[in-house]
Amino acid sequence: MSQKEKGKLTVEVKIPIKFRPLLKEKYRYKLYWGGRAGGKSFGFADSLIIKARMGKFFVACVREVQNSIKDSVYKLLKDRVEYYGFDDFKFYEDRIENVITGSKFVFKGLKDQNSQNIKSLEGVDICWVEEGQSISKKSWDILNPTIRKKDSEIWISMNREEENDPIWKAVGANPDEKTLVVKVNYYDNPHCPEEMKYLALKCKQVSLRDYEHIWLGAPMSAGDTKLIDSKDVCKAFEVKMCGSTSPLMVGVDVARFGDDKSVLCYRAGRYCFKLESFEKLSTVDLANKLTNVIGEYKPARVFLDLGNTGAGVYDILKDRGFEKIVRGVNFGGKAINEDRYFNKRAEMWDLAGQWLKSDLPVQLVKDDELLDDLCSANKMYDSNGRLQLESKEKIKERLGRSPDKADAFVLTFAEPVYDVGNVKRVGLGAMSVENLFRVREKGGW
């Protein structure tokens, strides 16, 4: 693309063909993803500079965390303007403006924003979301409806980190007619330095997995960072059975904060058949609910999270004579196998993961939130080589909610249980699919 400068100098701006839709096509969302050296940042910056010189545009450049203007693409845009020798842009401490067209660039971090103080972006024409893989679900849920001006666009550049990156799930996983998704890698970039090409091929020779993630943009394998793989969870969702005579375990995750939910999970051996969620239950209300559950389902154990108000619920149930059934569990307490696990939480989550990988078929109640919850925890190891998990606060920040359903499920693994029961399998003469649904309608398990 050419630009006439003061009637005597023509500056040629060359943008790789893959970035043509940024300038020539209309979409609500334009998501570009891939590995290193694909030229995404340069392609976005140059395209925005050109548009800012062609007409009046209000552009917001956002990222998850921006402690100062140095964390933003402010410097990149300034460097590109200076590279081309454009003299119609003026640089302020917190913004960039074009003195001829009136276009303006502003820069914001999303982590500390809310629906009130982000209203300044309602008039944005183009919102560039940089490092989209770092955007939390909470930030996206606030930003997306804020960019509401007629014909406004959201441009997203990202190197995918995980299969369940919130912005990928929201925009890239199932694109519609208003969404453009483009994969761009180093071999698509005509300006890619030879040194970067050499590094990419060198990485390919050493580790194909690293090459695919770093240079081709493939999400990191769940086995590398995640304790539980989404494939195992999805396999467990498949209907295989309709009941079990194994001892019933009930896991109870008690709400810690106002936006959390108290969740009950029911598992009998290889058959996990029910999840129940309750909001704003008082200590007494939850104790009453569990009293009814014990009376109706006759569980062998009720494993109760002792965090926050859980201790109060436990005390009430103990006073009612259920001390032989109800067990209080401290997520931060000692594991049964202290040599292998950092704490009880890591032990329960790992045992749940092993259950999902079992050679024998297992069935998990199908629930999209449960899938996300179970696949949300990153694993790590302490100085003694014991398994531990990242904090619940980090998981909550990434999910946009607390992983209550997963915690309720893993609580059913708080103690080892000798499984002497048998499952009722679907399609093998034990029960038809039609009868399965009749049983469910009657509340059976």
N, C-alpha and C positions, 0 to 999 in steps of 0.2 A: 504494500500500500504506500502511496506517495503523499507527501504533504508539502505544499508550497510555502516557503518561508520568505515573507516580506518581498515577494515578487521577484526574487533573484536566486534563491537557493532551494532546491528540491531535496528533501530528505526521504530516503527509502526505508520503510520499516518492513522487515520480512518476518512474517509469522508462519510457523509450520501449518500445513494444510489441515491437520487435525483440529486446529483451534479456529478454523473458519466459522463454525456455528456460533461462536461467541459474538461475532460481529454481524453475521448474515441471517441467523435463524432465531425464531421466537419460541422460547420454552419457559415455563415457570421455573423449572429446575434444570441446571446444567452442571452435571457432576462429572468431573474428570478424576480418574484414579489410575494408579500404577506404581511402579517402583522409582528408584532414584534416577536422576539425570534425564527424566522424561520431558523436562522443560515446562512443567505445569505452572510454576510460579512466574517465569518469564512470559509465557503465553498469556496468562491472565493479566499481568501487569501491563504488557504492551497493548493488549486489546482494550483495556480500560483507559489507558492514556489516549489512544486513538479516539475512542468514543467521547471522552471528555473534551476533545478538541473539535468534534463534529457537531456537538449540541450541548445543551445544558442538562447535566445529569447529577443527581445526588447519589454518591456511592458510599456505602458503609463497608469497611474492611473489619471483619470480626474474627475472633479466635476465642478459645475457651478461657485462657488465662492471659491477661495483659497487665503486668505490674507497672509498666511504663511504655512510652511510645517506642522505645528501643525494641520491645518484644514484638512489634507489629511489622507489617510490610511497608511501613512509611519509608524506611531507608531504601528498600528495593525500588519503590516507585520514584523516589528522588534520583536514585542512581540511573534509572532508565531514561528519565527526562533529560538528565545531564548528558547521558551517552548520545542521545539523538540531537542534543543542542537546542532543544525547545526553550524559548525564553518567555512563554506566555503562562507559566505556572509560578505561583507564589507559595512559598513554604513557611507555614507558621509552626509554632511549637506543638499544636495538637491537631492540625488539619493541613490540607493542601487544596488550593483553589486555582482555577484557570481564570485569568483576569479578562479574557475575551468572551468566553462562552458562559461564564458563571458557574461552571461545574465545580463540585466540592467533594473532597474525600474526607471522611472521618474514620476514627479507629477506636474500637471498643473491645474489652474483654467481657465475656458472657457469664463467667462463673458467679460473680457477685451481683448480677442484674436480676430484676424481677419485672413483672408485668407493668409496674408503675414507672420505674425510672428508665425503662427501655423505650418508652413511648416516643422519644425523640427520633426514633428510626421509622416512624410510620410513613414518612414521606419519601423514603428511599426508593430509588429507581432500580439500583443494582446492589445486591448485598454479596460481597465476596467472603465466603466462609473458608478461611485458610486452616490447614491441618484438621480437616473434617473428622479424622479418626479420633481426635481428642475431645470432640464435642459430646457432652453428656446428654442423656435423654431429657433431663430437666431443662437444660439450656435450649435445646432444639424445640421443645414444646412451648417455650416462651417466645423464641425468635420467629419461628415459622409464621404464626398468625399475625405477628407485628408487621411483617413486610407485606402490606396489603394494598399499596397503591396500584391503580389500574395499569396493567402490562408490566408490573415490576417483576424482576427476575432474581433468583438466588443462585449464585455461582459457587460451586463447592470444589475445592481441590483437596485431595487426600491420598495418603499411602495407607492402605488398609492394614490394620493391626490384627484384628480378631474377626472371627466369623460373625459375631453378634455386635459389631460396632453400631451404636444407636443410630447414627445418621445414615449408615449403609442400609440398615433394616428399614428405616423410614422412607428413604428415597431411592437407593440403588438396587435393592433386592428385587423389587417388582415394579419396574418403571411403567408408567402409563403414557398416554399420548401427549401429556404436558411435561414429560420428563426425558431429558437427554442424558444418557450415560455413555461415557467414552473412556476406553482404556488406552493409556499412552505410556510407552516405555522408552528406554534410552535409544532403542533402534528406530523409534519413530521421530526422534529429535535430530534434525539435520545439523544442529549446532552442538551436538554432544561432543565434548572433547575426546580426543583419542585416548587420553589417560583414563577417562571414566570407562570407556569401552574395554580397555585392557583390564581394569579392576573387576568389571562385571564378568568377563570370561575367566579370569583367575578364580573368582569366587565360585563359578560354575564347576570348575575342575576340583575344587576342594570340597564343596558341599552343595549338592543340587538343591537340598531343602532351603538352605540359606539364600542361594541364588534366586529361587522362585519367590521367596518372601522379600528380600532386599531389592532385587533388580527387576522382578516381574510384577511385584505388587500383590502377590498371593497372601491372603490372611495367614497369620501364624498358625501352625498346626496346634490343635487343642492339646495334644500331648506335650507340647513344649511348655505351655504356661498354665493351662487349665487342668484342674483336678478331674473334672468330669466332662466327657466328650458328648457333644450334642447327638452324635450318631447312636450312642448307647441309649440315650434318653428316648429318642424317637423310636428306636427298635422296641423299647419297653412299652411304648404307647400302643403298639399293635395288639388288638384283641385276641387273646389266646385262651383265656379262662374266665369263668363266671362265678367262682367261689373257691373256698379253701377251708379245710378242717384244722388248719394250723392255729396255734395260739394267737389271739388278736393283740396287737400292740397299737396304742394310740399315742401319737406324739402331739404335744401341745406347745406351740410357740406363743408366748404371751406378749401382747402389744407393749412396746417400750415407750413410744411417743404418740402424740396425737394423731399423726397420719399413718401409723402402723396399724396392722390388724392382728387380732388373735386368731390363730389358725389351728385346726385339728386335722390330723392325718391318720387314716386307718390302714393298717397293714397286717395281713395274716400270712406269714411266711413269704412265699413268692408272689403274693397277690396284694397289691396296694390299690384299694378300690374307692377311696372316698377322701375328699378334701372339703372342709367347711371353714368359711371365713366370717369373722364377726368384728364389727366396728363399735368402738366406744362402749365396750362392756366393762362394768365395774368389777371389782374383785369378787364381790358376792354374786353378781350375775354370772360370771364365768364359772365360779365354783358350783352354782346351781346347774348350769349347763352340763358340766362334767359329771355331776351327781346323776343326772338323767341318762347320760351316755353310759355310765357304769351300770345303771339299772337295766338299760335296754340291750346293750351289746355284750355285756359280761366280759370285758377285756381282761387278759391275763396281767397286763401292765399298762399303766398310764404314765408316760414319761413327760414331766412338766418342767418347762424352762423356769428356773428360779430367778432370772433377771428381773429387775424392776419390781412390778407388783406380783410376779409369779410366786414369790415366797409367801405372800398373804393368801393367795389361792391355795397353796399347798397346806398351810396351817389350817384353813377351814376344812379341807377335805380330810386331813388327819384327824381333826376333832370329830368329824362325822363317822369315823371308824374305818376309813379306807387306806390306812397306813400300809397294809399288806399289798395293796394294788398300786397305789400312787408312789412314784419315785421322783424326787426332785433332782434336777440335773443342772449343774453349773457349767456353762460353755467354756469358761476360762479355767475350770478345775483340772485336776490331774487325770490323765488318760489311764485306762486299765493297763495298757502297754506303754509305760513311760519311756522305754528305750527307743520306741519307734515314733511316738507322737509328742508334739510340743504341748498339747493340751487336749482336753476332752472334745472340743469342737473339731479339731483336725482329725481325731480318731473317728468320730461319728460320720463326718463327711466322707472320709476315705472308705469306711465300711459300706456306706451307701453306694459309693462308686463301684466297689467290688461286687455288690449285689447286682448292680446294673449290668456288669460284665459277666455275670454268672454263665457257666456252660448250660445250666438248666434254664428253661424259659422263665422270664419274670414279666409281670404286667404292672404298669404304672398308670394311675388315673390320668387321662389325657387332659392337659391344661397348659396353655401357652405361657402363662406367667411362671408356672413351675419349671417349664423348659428353660426359660431365660434365667430363672433363679439358680437352678442347678448348674448351669454353664457359666455362671458369673464369677466363681471364686478362682482366683489365681493361687497357685501353690508356690511354696518356697521352703527353704530348709534352714534350721538354726545352726549354730556353730557346732552342735553335736550331731548334725546330720538328721535331725528329727523333722518330720513333716509338719509344717504349719501353714496357715492360710492368711491371706491379706486381711486387713481389718474389715469388719462389717460396715464401717463408715465409708470406706473406699468403694465397696460394692454398692452401697446405697447411692453414693454420688454418681456412679456410672449407670446404674439401672434407673435412677430417678425415683426409687422406692426401696424399702427394706425387703430382703429376700425371705419373707416370712414363710411362704409355702415350702421352700426348700428346707428351712430350719425345722419346720414341723415334721417333714418327711425324715430327715436325718436323725431326729430325736427317737424315732422308732428303733434305732440301732444303738441306743445308749447302753444296753446290756446284751450279752450273748444269750440267745434263746435256742433251745434244742427243738428243731423243727421236726415234729413227728407226724404232721398232718399231710393230707393229700389235696391236690387242687382238683376242681371240676373243670375239665377242659372243654372248650368249644369245638364242635365239629368232629369229635371222636366218640360220639355215642353217649357221652355223659349228659350233654344238654345241647339243644339246638340254639341257634342264634335268636330265634323267635322267643324261646323260653328265657334266654338271657335278658332280653329287654323286659319281659314280664317280671322277672325277679327284680330288676332294677327299679321298675315302676312301683313295686311293693316295698322298696327300701331294703331288700335283702342284700346279703353280701356273701 
